[in-house]
Amino acid sequence: MHDVNQTADFLAWAGDVPFLVNWQPEPATGRGNMTFKLGDSDFLIAWAKEPTRFSFPMDAVAYHGLQSFAGRIANQMQLAEEAEAAFSKGPPI
């Protein structure tokens, strides 16, 4: 379990796809920065192949728990990436 008030590095999963996550809280602003990067380049359809940073309210992250919150974001972004890949592929012929 990670403390939302402390800097943390950990893994978040979207199904079988691992993402390296860095959490940098900024208590003075009440927000924190969460950076995701794909943890295994073997996954061809995955988001965050380059570091991708988001800012979130610390109280929202604390409500869900740091690990759970990161997992939810990773999963939602991965589902969006897979949907976009399927859409751009076009209908079967």
N, CA, C and O atoms as a GROMACS GRO file, in nm:
protein
  372
    1MET      N    1   0.084  -0.118   0.000
    1MET     CA    2   0.000   0.000   0.000
    1MET      C    3   0.088   0.124   0.000
    1MET      O    4   0.182   0.134   0.080
    2HIS      N    5   0.060   0.216  -0.087
    2HIS     CA    6   0.137   0.339  -0.099
    2HIS      C    7   0.061   0.455  -0.036
    2HIS      O    8  -0.062   0.462  -0.043
    3ASP      N    9   0.134   0.545   0.026
    3ASP     CA   10   0.077   0.665   0.085
    3ASP      C   11   0.069   0.773  -0.022
    3ASP      O   12   0.168   0.803  -0.088
    4VAL      N   13  -0.048   0.831  -0.039
    4VAL     CA   14  -0.070   0.932  -0.143
    4VAL      C   15   0.014   1.057  -0.118
    4VAL      O   16   0.035   1.136  -0.210
    5ASN      N   17   0.061   1.076   0.004
    5ASN     CA   18   0.141   1.193   0.038
    5ASN      C   19   0.290   1.173   0.013
    5ASN      O   20   0.370   1.265   0.034
    6GLN      N   21   0.329   1.055  -0.032
    6GLN     CA   22   0.469   1.022  -0.055
    6GLN      C   23   0.493   0.994  -0.203
    6GLN      O   24   0.406   0.940  -0.272
    7THR      N   25   0.611   1.028  -0.251
    7THR     CA   26   0.651   0.992  -0.386
    7THR      C   27   0.656   0.840  -0.395
    7THR      O   28   0.698   0.773  -0.300
    8ALA      N   29   0.613   0.785  -0.507
    8ALA     CA   30   0.611   0.639  -0.522
    8ALA      C   31   0.637   0.599  -0.666
    8ALA      O   32   0.600   0.670  -0.760
    9ASP      N   33   0.702   0.483  -0.683
    9ASP     CA   34   0.721   0.418  -0.812
    9ASP      C   35   0.666   0.277  -0.798
    9ASP      O   36   0.700   0.206  -0.703
   10PHE      N   37   0.580   0.236  -0.892
   10PHE     CA   38   0.517   0.104  -0.883
   10PHE      C   39   0.463   0.064  -1.019
   10PHE      O   40   0.469   0.142  -1.114
   11LEU      N   41   0.411  -0.057  -1.027
   11LEU     CA   42   0.348  -0.107  -1.150
   11LEU      C   43   0.197  -0.096  -1.140
   11LEU      O   44   0.139  -0.117  -1.033
   12ALA      N   45   0.134  -0.064  -1.250
   12ALA     CA   46  -0.011  -0.070  -1.264
   12ALA      C   47  -0.038  -0.158  -1.386
   12ALA      O   48   0.036  -0.153  -1.484
   13TRP      N   49  -0.141  -0.235  -1.378
   13TRP     CA   50  -0.171  -0.330  -1.486
   13TRP      C   51  -0.302  -0.296  -1.554
   13TRP      O   52  -0.398  -0.254  -1.489
   14ALA      N   53  -0.305  -0.316  -1.685
   14ALA     CA   54  -0.427  -0.308  -1.765
   14ALA      C   55  -0.438  -0.445  -1.832
   14ALA      O   56  -0.383  -0.467  -1.941
   15GLY      N   57  -0.508  -0.536  -1.766
   15GLY     CA   58  -0.509  -0.674  -1.813
   15GLY      C   59  -0.370  -0.731  -1.793
   15GLY      O   60  -0.319  -0.733  -1.681
   16ASP      N   61  -0.307  -0.778  -1.901
   16ASP     CA   62  -0.172  -0.832  -1.895
   16ASP      C   63  -0.064  -0.728  -1.922
   16ASP      O   64   0.055  -0.758  -1.916
   17VAL      N   65  -0.103  -0.606  -1.953
   17VAL     CA   66  -0.009  -0.502  -1.993
   17VAL      C   67   0.040  -0.425  -1.870
   17VAL      O   68  -0.040  -0.364  -1.799
   18PRO      N   69   0.172  -0.428  -1.845
   18PRO     CA   70   0.226  -0.356  -1.729
   18PRO      C   71   0.266  -0.212  -1.764
   18PRO      O   72   0.318  -0.185  -1.872
   19PHE      N   73   0.241  -0.123  -1.672
   19PHE     CA   74   0.282   0.016  -1.686
   19PHE      C   75   0.361   0.057  -1.563
   19PHE      O   76   0.320   0.032  -1.450
   20LEU      N   77   0.475   0.122  -1.587
   20LEU     CA   78   0.554   0.179  -1.479
   20LEU      C   79   0.490   0.312  -1.442
   20LEU      O   80   0.464   0.395  -1.529
   21VAL      N   81   0.465   0.331  -1.314
   21VAL     CA   82   0.397   0.452  -1.268
   21VAL      C   83   0.486   0.525  -1.168
   21VAL      O   84   0.545   0.464  -1.079
   22ASN      N   85   0.493   0.657  -1.184
   22ASN     CA   86   0.560   0.742  -1.088
   22ASN      C   87   0.458   0.840  -1.034
   22ASN      O   88   0.388   0.906  -1.112
   23TRP      N   89   0.449   0.852  -0.903
   23TRP     CA   90   0.356   0.946  -0.838
   23TRP      C   91   0.439   1.053  -0.766
   23TRP      O   92   0.526   1.022  -0.686
   24GLN      N   93   0.409   1.179  -0.797
   24GLN     CA   94   0.475   1.294  -0.734
   24GLN      C   95   0.368   1.384  -0.674
   24GLN      O   96   0.306   1.462  -0.746
   25PRO      N   97   0.344   1.373  -0.543
   25PRO     CA   98   0.243   1.459  -0.480
   25PRO      C   99   0.292   1.603  -0.467
   25PRO      O  100   0.412   1.628  -0.450
   26GLU      N  101   0.200   1.695  -0.476
   26GLU     CA  102   0.228   1.837  -0.454
   26GLU      C  103   0.128   1.888  -0.351
   26GLU      O  104   0.030   1.954  -0.387
   27PRO      N  105   0.151   1.859  -0.223
   27PRO     CA  106   0.054   1.893  -0.118
   27PRO      C  107   0.015   2.041  -0.115
   27PRO      O  108  -0.099   2.074  -0.081
   28ALA      N  109   0.106   2.129  -0.150
   28ALA     CA  110   0.075   2.273  -0.148
   28ALA      C  111  -0.039   2.308  -0.244
   28ALA      O  112  -0.115   2.401  -0.220
   29THR      N  113  -0.048   2.233  -0.354
   29THR     CA  114  -0.153   2.260  -0.454
   29THR      C  115  -0.272   2.165  -0.440
   29THR      O  116  -0.377   2.189  -0.499
   30GLY      N  117  -0.255   2.059  -0.361
   30GLY     CA  118  -0.363   1.961  -0.347
   30GLY      C  119  -0.372   1.867  -0.466
   30GLY      O  120  -0.470   1.794  -0.480
   31ARG      N  121  -0.272   1.868  -0.551
   31ARG     CA  122  -0.272   1.784  -0.670
   31ARG      C  123  -0.145   1.700  -0.670
   31ARG      O  124  -0.052   1.725  -0.593
   32GLY      N  125  -0.143   1.600  -0.755
   32GLY     CA  126  -0.025   1.519  -0.772
   32GLY      C  127  -0.010   1.483  -0.918
   32GLY      O  128  -0.109   1.479  -0.991
   33ASN      N  129   0.112   1.456  -0.960
   33ASN     CA  130   0.140   1.418  -1.098
   33ASN      C  131   0.167   1.269  -1.104
   33ASN      O  132   0.248   1.216  -1.029
   34MET      N  133   0.098   1.202  -1.196
   34MET     CA  134   0.114   1.059  -1.216
   34MET      C  135   0.164   1.039  -1.358
   34MET      O  136   0.099   1.078  -1.455
   35THR      N  137   0.282   0.977  -1.369
   35THR     CA  138   0.342   0.952  -1.499
   35THR      C  139   0.341   0.803  -1.528
   35THR      O  140   0.383   0.723  -1.445
   36PHE      N  141   0.292   0.767  -1.645
   36PHE     CA  142   0.282   0.628  -1.689
   36PHE      C  143   0.379   0.605  -1.804
   36PHE      O  144   0.400   0.694  -1.887
   37LYS      N  145   0.438   0.487  -1.809
   37LYS     CA  146   0.520   0.445  -1.922
   37LYS      C  147   0.503   0.295  -1.939
   37LYS      O  148   0.503   0.221  -1.840
   38LEU      N  149   0.488   0.250  -2.060
   38LEU     CA  150   0.474   0.108  -2.089
   38LEU      C  151   0.591   0.033  -2.028
   38LEU      O  152   0.707   0.070  -2.047
   39GLY      N  153   0.561  -0.073  -1.954
   39GLY     CA  154   0.664  -0.148  -1.884
   39GLY      C  155   0.723  -0.263  -1.961
   39GLY      O  156   0.821  -0.323  -1.916
   40ASP      N  157   0.668  -0.297  -2.078
   40ASP     CA  158   0.718  -0.410  -2.157
   40ASP      C  159   0.692  -0.380  -2.304
   40ASP      O  160   0.576  -0.379  -2.347
   41SER      N  161   0.795  -0.356  -2.380
   41SER     CA  162   0.780  -0.317  -2.521
   41SER      C  163   0.729  -0.428  -2.610
   41SER      O  164   0.708  -0.405  -2.730
   42ASP      N  165   0.707  -0.549  -2.558
   42ASP     CA  166   0.652  -0.657  -2.638
   42ASP      C  167   0.506  -0.634  -2.674
   42ASP      O  168   0.454  -0.696  -2.766
   43PHE      N  169   0.439  -0.545  -2.603
   43PHE     CA  170   0.298  -0.518  -2.630
   43PHE      C  171   0.289  -0.413  -2.740
   43PHE      O  172   0.322  -0.297  -2.718
   44LEU      N  173   0.244  -0.455  -2.858
   44LEU     CA  174   0.239  -0.365  -2.973
   44LEU      C  175   0.124  -0.267  -2.964
   44LEU      O  176   0.136  -0.152  -3.007
   45ILE      N  177   0.012  -0.310  -2.907
   45ILE     CA  178  -0.103  -0.221  -2.891
   45ILE      C  179  -0.109  -0.182  -2.744
   45ILE      O  180  -0.170  -0.251  -2.662
   46ALA      N  181  -0.046  -0.073  -2.714
   46ALA     CA  182  -0.044  -0.022  -2.578
   46ALA      C  183  -0.022   0.128  -2.582
   46ALA      O  184   0.049   0.178  -2.669
   47TRP      N  185  -0.082   0.197  -2.491
   47TRP     CA  186  -0.062   0.340  -2.480
   47TRP      C  187   0.060   0.366  -2.392
   47TRP      O  188   0.118   0.272  -2.337
   48ALA      N  189   0.100   0.488  -2.380
   48ALA     CA  190   0.212   0.533  -2.295
   48ALA      C  191   0.344   0.466  -2.333
   48ALA      O  192   0.423   0.429  -2.246
   49LYS      N  193   0.368   0.453  -2.463
   49LYS     CA  194   0.498   0.401  -2.506
   49LYS      C  195   0.607   0.502  -2.470
   49LYS      O  196   0.723   0.465  -2.450
   50GLU      N  197   0.570   0.627  -2.463
   50GLU     CA  198   0.656   0.734  -2.411
   50GLU      C  199   0.592   0.779  -2.280
   50GLU      O  200   0.471   0.766  -2.264
   51PRO      N  201   0.670   0.833  -2.188
   51PRO     CA  202   0.610   0.878  -2.061
   51PRO      C  203   0.494   0.974  -2.084
   51PRO      O  204   0.505   1.070  -2.160
   52THR      N  205   0.384   0.947  -2.016
   52THR     CA  206   0.263   1.027  -2.028
   52THR      C  207   0.222   1.072  -1.888
   52THR      O  208   0.202   0.989  -1.799
   53ARG      N  209   0.209   1.202  -1.869
   53ARG     CA  210   0.183   1.257  -1.736
   53ARG      C  211   0.044   1.317  -1.725
   53ARG      O  212  -0.004   1.385  -1.816
   54PHE      N  213  -0.019   1.290  -1.611
   54PHE     CA  214  -0.150   1.346  -1.579
   54PHE      C  215  -0.141   1.411  -1.441
   54PHE      O  216  -0.058   1.370  -1.359
   55SER      N  217  -0.224   1.509  -1.415
   55SER     CA  218  -0.234   1.570  -1.283
   55SER      C  219  -0.374   1.539  -1.228
   55SER      O  220  -0.474   1.554  -1.296
   56PHE      N  221  -0.377   1.494  -1.102
   56PHE     CA  222  -0.504   1.457  -1.038
   56PHE      C  223  -0.515   1.520  -0.899
   56PHE      O  224  -0.413   1.545  -0.834
   57PRO      N  225  -0.638   1.547  -0.854
   57PRO     CA  226  -0.655   1.593  -0.716
   57PRO      C  227  -0.612   1.483  -0.619
   57PRO      O  228  -0.651   1.367  -0.634
   58MET      N  229  -0.532   1.519  -0.520
   58MET     CA  230  -0.482   1.420  -0.426
   58MET      C  231  -0.594   1.353  -0.348
   58MET      O  232  -0.584   1.234  -0.315
   59ASP      N  233  -0.701   1.427  -0.317
   59ASP     CA  234  -0.810   1.366  -0.240
   59ASP      C  235  -0.882   1.259  -0.321
   59ASP      O  236  -0.929   1.160  -0.264
   60ALA      N  237  -0.893   1.278  -0.452
   60ALA     CA  238  -0.956   1.175  -0.537
   60ALA      C  239  -0.869   1.050  -0.543
   60ALA      O  240  -0.920   0.938  -0.537
   61VAL      N  241  -0.738   1.069  -0.554
   61VAL     CA  242  -0.646   0.956  -0.557
   61VAL      C  243  -0.650   0.883  -0.422
   61VAL      O  244  -0.653   0.760  -0.418
   62ALA      N  245  -0.651   0.959  -0.313
   62ALA     CA  246  -0.655   0.900  -0.179
   62ALA      C  247  -0.785   0.822  -0.157
   62ALA      O  248  -0.784   0.717  -0.092
   63TYR      N  249  -0.895   0.872  -0.210
   63TYR     CA  250  -1.024   0.805  -0.192
   63TYR      C  251  -1.021   0.663  -0.249
   63TYR      O  252  -1.072   0.570  -0.187
   64HIS      N  253  -0.963   0.647  -0.365
   64HIS     CA  254  -0.957   0.516  -0.430
   64HIS      C  255  -0.834   0.435  -0.389
   64HIS      O  256  -0.833   0.313  -0.402
   65GLY      N  257  -0.732   0.502  -0.340
   65GLY     CA  258  -0.605   0.438  -0.311
   65GLY      C  259  -0.514   0.455  -0.431
   65GLY      O  260  -0.558   0.442  -0.546
   66LEU      N  261  -0.389   0.485  -0.405
   66LEU     CA  262  -0.296   0.517  -0.513
   66LEU      C  263  -0.285   0.405  -0.616
   66LEU      O  264  -0.295   0.430  -0.736
   67GLN      N  265  -0.264   0.283  -0.570
   67GLN     CA  266  -0.248   0.169  -0.662
   67GLN      C  267  -0.376   0.144  -0.742
   67GLN      O  268  -0.371   0.121  -0.862
   68SER      N  269  -0.490   0.148  -0.675
   68SER     CA  270  -0.618   0.125  -0.742
   68SER      C  271  -0.648   0.235  -0.844
   68SER      O  272  -0.693   0.207  -0.955
   69PHE      N  273  -0.623   0.359  -0.806
   69PHE     CA  274  -0.647   0.471  -0.897
   69PHE      C  275  -0.562   0.459  -1.022
   69PHE      O  276  -0.612   0.474  -1.134
   70ALA      N  277  -0.434   0.430  -1.004
   70ALA     CA  278  -0.344   0.414  -1.119
   70ALA      C  279  -0.389   0.299  -1.208
   70ALA      O  280  -0.385   0.309  -1.330
   71GLY      N  281  -0.433   0.189  -1.147
   71GLY     CA  282  -0.482   0.075  -1.223
   71GLY      C  283  -0.604   0.110  -1.306
   71GLY      O  284  -0.617   0.066  -1.420
   72ARG      N  285  -0.693   0.191  -1.249
   72ARG     CA  286  -0.813   0.232  -1.323
   72ARG      C  287  -0.776   0.319  -1.444
   72ARG      O  288  -0.830   0.301  -1.553
   73ILE      N  289  -0.684   0.412  -1.423
   73ILE     CA  290  -0.642   0.499  -1.534
   73ILE      C  291  -0.573   0.416  -1.642
   73ILE      O  292  -0.603   0.431  -1.760
   74ALA      N  293  -0.482   0.328  -1.602
   74ALA     CA  294  -0.412   0.243  -1.698
   74ALA      C  295  -0.510   0.159  -1.778
   74ALA      O  296  -0.497   0.146  -1.900
   75ASN      N  297  -0.609   0.101  -1.709
   75ASN     CA  298  -0.708   0.016  -1.777
   75ASN      C  299  -0.793   0.097  -1.874
   75ASN      O  300  -0.815   0.054  -1.988
   76GLN      N  301  -0.842   0.214  -1.832
   76GLN     CA  302  -0.925   0.296  -1.920
   76GLN      C  303  -0.848   0.340  -2.044
   76GLN      O  304  -0.900   0.336  -2.156
   77MET      N  305  -0.726   0.382  -2.025
   77MET     CA  306  -0.645   0.428  -2.138
   77MET      C  307  -0.611   0.312  -2.232
   77MET      O  308  -0.606   0.330  -2.353
   78GLN      N  309  -0.587   0.194  -2.176
   78GLN     CA  310  -0.556   0.078  -2.258
   78GLN      C  311  -0.678   0.037  -2.340
   78GLN      O  312  -0.666   0.005  -2.458
   79LEU      N  313  -0.796   0.037  -2.278
   79LEU     CA  314  -0.918   0.005  -2.352
   79LEU      C  315  -0.940   0.103  -2.466
   79LEU      O  316  -0.981   0.064  -2.575
   80ALA      N  317  -0.914   0.231  -2.442
   80ALA     CA  318  -0.929   0.332  -2.547
   80ALA      C  319  -0.830   0.308  -2.660
   80ALA      O  320  -0.864   0.321  -2.777
   81GLU      N  321  -0.706   0.271  -2.624
   81GLU     CA  322  -0.603   0.243  -2.726
   81GLU      C  323  -0.645   0.124  -2.812
   81GLU      O  324  -0.630   0.127  -2.935
   82GLU      N  325  -0.695   0.019  -2.749
   82GLU     CA  326  -0.738  -0.100  -2.823
   82GLU      C  327  -0.858  -0.071  -2.910
   82GLU      O  328  -0.867  -0.123  -3.022
   83ALA      N  329  -0.951   0.011  -2.863
   83ALA     CA  330  -1.068   0.048  -2.943
   83ALA      C  331  -1.026   0.129  -3.065
   83ALA      O  332  -1.076   0.108  -3.175
   84GLU      N  333  -0.934   0.221  -3.044
   84GLU     CA  334  -0.885   0.302  -3.156
   84GLU      C  335  -0.812   0.216  -3.258
   84GLU      O  336  -0.828   0.236  -3.379
   85ALA      N  337  -0.734   0.120  -3.212
   85ALA     CA  338  -0.662   0.031  -3.303
   85ALA      C  339  -0.761  -0.053  -3.384
   85ALA      O  340  -0.743  -0.073  -3.505
   86ALA      N  341  -0.865  -0.103  -3.318
   86ALA     CA  342  -0.965  -0.183  -3.387
   86ALA      C  343  -1.042  -0.098  -3.489
   86ALA      O  344  -1.072  -0.145  -3.598
   87PHE      N  345  -1.074   0.026  -3.454
   87PHE     CA  346  -1.148   0.114  -3.542
   87PHE      C  347  -1.063   0.150  -3.665
   87PHE      O  348  -1.114   0.149  -3.777
   88SER      N  349  -0.937   0.180  -3.644
   88SER     CA  350  -0.852   0.221  -3.756
   88SER      C  351  -0.821   0.104  -3.850
   88SER      O  352  -0.785   0.125  -3.965
   89LYS      N  353  -0.836  -0.017  -3.799
   89LYS     CA  354  -0.815  -0.136  -3.880
   89LYS      C  355  -0.925  -0.153  -3.984
   89LYS      O  356  -0.903  -0.209  -4.091
   90GLY      N  357  -1.043  -0.104  -3.951
   90GLY     CA  358  -1.157  -0.110  -4.044
   90GLY      C  359  -1.233  -0.241  -4.031
   90GLY      O  360  -1.189  -0.333  -3.962
   91PRO      N  361  -1.348  -0.249  -4.097
   91PRO     CA  362  -1.431  -0.370  -4.090
   91PRO      C  363  -1.366  -0.487  -4.166
   91PRO      O  364  -1.291  -0.466  -4.261
   92PRO      N  365  -1.396  -0.608  -4.123
   92PRO     CA  366  -1.342  -0.723  -4.195
   92PRO      C  367  -1.396  -0.729  -4.337
   92PRO      O  368  -1.510  -0.689  -4.362
   93ILE      N  369  -1.317  -0.778  -4.430
   93ILE     CA  370  -1.358  -0.785  -4.571
   93ILE      C  371  -1.410  -0.923  -4.600
   93ILE      O  372  -1.450  -0.952  -4.713
   0.00000   0.00000   0.00000
